[in-house]
Structure formats: C-alpha cells, structure tokens
Amino acid sequence: MSTININTFSKNAIAAILLTFAGAGVVSAATVTQFRSSGDYACASGITGPDRVAHLCVFSNKQEGTTTVFLNYVSFNLSDGGDFMYGNGEIPSSAFSATAKGASLSVVPSAVPGFVMEGSGHTGAIMVEWKPNGFSSSQFSGHGTYTYANGAFRQKWNGNSRDQSADTSGNFFGSNFAGFNSNFGSTANMTITFERQVPAPK
C-alpha cells in the first residue's frame, strides 16, 4: 500500500474537471507511452475559449549530463467533449526551463520530428509561463492514477515529486491560455505512463 501526501486541489481537481466532460465511447485497446523523469516538471489546466479547456504536463529527465523533455497535452470542448486534441512526445530540451522562481514552456509541436498529434488545430505554438503564487505546496510519494475525460486518457505516476502551486498564462495554439489549476516542481525516479484509449472498430 503506497503512501500519498498530495495537495488534493492541485492534482485531483484536474482529474475531476477533465473527467466531467467528454464520453470516451467503447474502447478495445490503449496506446501506452512511458517516460522516466528525474528533474523539473510543470502541469497546468487552462481555459482556452468560451467552451474549451486544455491540460498539459511537461517533464524533464536529467541523467549523466543529458536532459530529455517530454510533453503531453489534451484539449476538448467543455459542453460535449467534442473536437479532441491530443499530443505527446519528446521535445527539445531548450523548450522548457524551470527554477524556484517559475517555469517556462515554448514549443511548436508540429515542428518536432516524431511528436504524436491527434485531432485538428495543432497549428502554431504552446507558450506557457508558471509563476509561484504561495497558495500551496505538496509532496508525492508512491503511485497514483488520474483519469481524464471519462476514461479517454489515463495518466499514472509512480515515484516521488515536490511541487508548489502557480499562476499560469500564455498561449495554446493561438488561443489565450487562462490557467486555473497549475503547479511546478521536481521529480525523483518518477515513471509517468500515458494511456490513450483507442475506440473499437465500427
């Protein structure tokens, strides 16, 4: 039995918000992506339009002088869960930076070779800034599973992390990104697994 000491609002609110909307339909399989992280990370949820929400996480892994960075995002309509956008994959390490004073992400996913994108609207850049707001801080040790959009996406954590709450702002593929639930910090020996459910053939 793992022990989890986690800011409930900071991460579970993301799952609740994204789980409320968008039926996943009947599924038969899942596309699974895994990333090992020991380094800086940041996550944010934000409103990107009158009926639109987005969630993204970026993780770094620093090993033997080499840094790799992984980005995952999902976006859909709040009212009916339609117009899904999903993306994940490694991005240039220069696209993400973090210190105790904040974090910054700036990347054009469509320009990154091998980056996986699903849905339409991936034109342009994702640019998000995190600034600490002093509202809360948390520690995570163990494992947890967060389900988004009625099972359409699943994110699993296994390892250790420390983070603090943040205010976020920026741009998500040409739309203003008004963050409402964000945090940034560091991980240690963390394995993050992303599962994208695949609809059964009709």
NORSUL-V344030 format. One record per residue. N is the residue number from 1. SS is DSSP state (H for helix, E for strand, L for the rest). NEAR is the number of other ideal C-beta (glycine too) atoms within 8 Angstrom. D_CENTER is the distance of its C-alpha to the mean C-alpha in Angstrom with 2 decimals. Layout:
[[N/SS/NEAR/D_CENTER] [N/SS/NEAR/D_CENTER]]
This chain:
[[1/L/2/25.64] [2/L/7/22.77] [3/L/6/22.60] [4/L/9/19.54] [5/L/7/19.87] [6/L/11/16.85] [7/L/11/16.56] [8/H/7/16.61] [9/H/7/15.62] [10/H/13/12.70] [11/H/14/10.65] [12/H/10/13.00] [13/H/11/13.21] [14/H/13/9.73] [15/H/11/11.01] [16/H/8/14.32] [17/H/11/13.47] [18/H/15/11.62] [19/H/10/14.22] [20/H/5/17.03] [21/L/14/16.86] [22/L/13/17.29] [23/L/5/19.44] [24/L/9/18.45] [25/L/6/22.11] [26/L/5/23.89] [27/E/11/22.06] [28/E/7/23.80] [29/E/6/21.39] [30/E/9/17.86] [31/E/7/16.33] [32/E/8/14.96] [33/E/11/13.05] [34/E/8/13.20] [35/E/10/12.48] [36/E/9/14.52] [37/E/14/13.50] [38/L/10/16.15] [39/L/11/15.38] [40/E/13/13.32] [41/E/17/9.63] [42/E/17/7.80] [43/E/13/5.18] [44/E/16/6.60] [45/E/14/7.96] [46/E/15/10.97] [47/E/8/14.08] [48/E/13/14.91] [49/E/6/18.29] [50/L/3/20.88] [51/L/6/19.38] [52/E/12/15.85] [53/E/13/12.36] [54/E/13/8.94] [55/E/14/5.41] [56/E/14/2.94] [57/E/13/2.48] [58/E/14/6.09] [59/E/14/8.73] [60/E/15/12.46] [61/E/13/15.38] [62/E/7/18.80] [63/E/6/21.73] [64/L/3/25.36] [65/L/3/24.80] [66/E/6/22.17] [67/E/8/18.54] [68/E/8/15.97] [69/E/14/12.45] [70/E/15/9.67] [71/E/19/7.00] [72/E/12/4.98] [73/E/13/5.14] [74/E/15/7.52] [75/E/13/10.39] [76/E/14/13.76] [77/E/11/16.96] [78/L/7/17.35] [79/L/7/20.97] [80/L/6/21.01] [81/L/11/17.60] [82/L/8/18.99] [83/L/8/18.04] [84/L/12/14.87] [85/E/16/12.72] [86/E/12/10.43] [87/E/14/9.81] [88/E/11/9.18] [89/E/12/11.48] [90/E/9/12.97] [91/E/14/13.61] [92/L/7/16.53] [93/H/9/16.44] [94/H/4/18.01] [95/H/10/15.01] [96/E/16/13.34] [97/E/6/15.48] [98/E/12/15.56] [99/E/6/18.58] [100/L/3/19.67] [101/L/5/20.11] [102/E/11/16.62] [103/E/13/13.98] [104/E/10/13.82] [105/E/14/11.97] [106/E/7/14.28] [107/E/12/14.19] [108/L/8/15.81] [109/H/13/14.03] [110/H/8/17.30] [111/H/4/19.23] [112/L/12/17.53] [113/L/3/19.69] [114/L/6/18.23] [115/L/13/14.79] [116/E/8/14.30] [117/E/10/14.17] [118/E/8/15.22] [119/L/9/16.86] [120/L/5/18.33] [121/L/8/17.58] [122/L/11/15.76] [123/L/6/18.56] [124/L/7/18.14] [125/L/8/15.62] [126/E/15/12.33] [127/E/8/13.59] [128/E/17/12.07] [129/E/10/14.00] [130/E/16/13.44] [131/E/9/16.80] [132/E/11/17.72] [133/E/7/19.47] [134/E/5/21.19] [135/E/4/20.30] [136/E/8/19.09] [137/E/8/18.13] [138/E/13/17.30] [139/E/9/17.74] [140/E/14/16.35] [141/E/8/18.65] [142/E/8/18.80] [143/E/9/16.59] [144/E/11/14.68] [145/E/8/13.27] [146/E/12/11.03] [147/E/9/12.05] [148/E/13/10.80] [149/H/13/13.45] [150/H/10/16.45] [151/H/9/15.42] [152/L/10/14.23] [153/E/14/10.98] [154/E/13/10.89] [155/E/13/8.78] [156/E/12/11.41] [157/E/13/11.90] [158/E/8/15.34] [159/E/11/16.61] [160/E/10/16.71] [161/E/13/14.79] [162/E/10/15.91] [163/E/14/14.21] [164/E/12/15.47] [165/E/13/14.66] [166/E/16/14.47] [167/E/8/15.41] [168/E/13/13.43] [169/E/8/14.96] [170/E/11/15.01] [171/E/12/15.01] [172/E/14/12.91] [173/L/12/15.27] [174/L/6/18.28] [175/E/9/17.30] [176/E/6/17.15] [177/E/15/13.82] [178/E/8/15.07] [179/E/14/12.59] [180/E/7/13.67] [181/E/11/11.48] [182/E/15/9.95] [183/E/16/10.58] [184/E/15/11.10] [185/E/11/13.38] [186/E/9/14.25] [187/E/14/14.20] [188/E/8/17.37] [189/E/8/17.91] [190/E/15/14.54] [191/E/12/13.91] [192/E/14/10.53] [193/E/11/11.39] [194/E/13/9.74] [195/E/11/12.49] [196/E/12/13.10] [197/E/12/16.35] [198/E/9/19.13] [199/E/8/21.73] [200/L/8/25.22] [201/L/4/27.78] [202/L/2/29.97]]
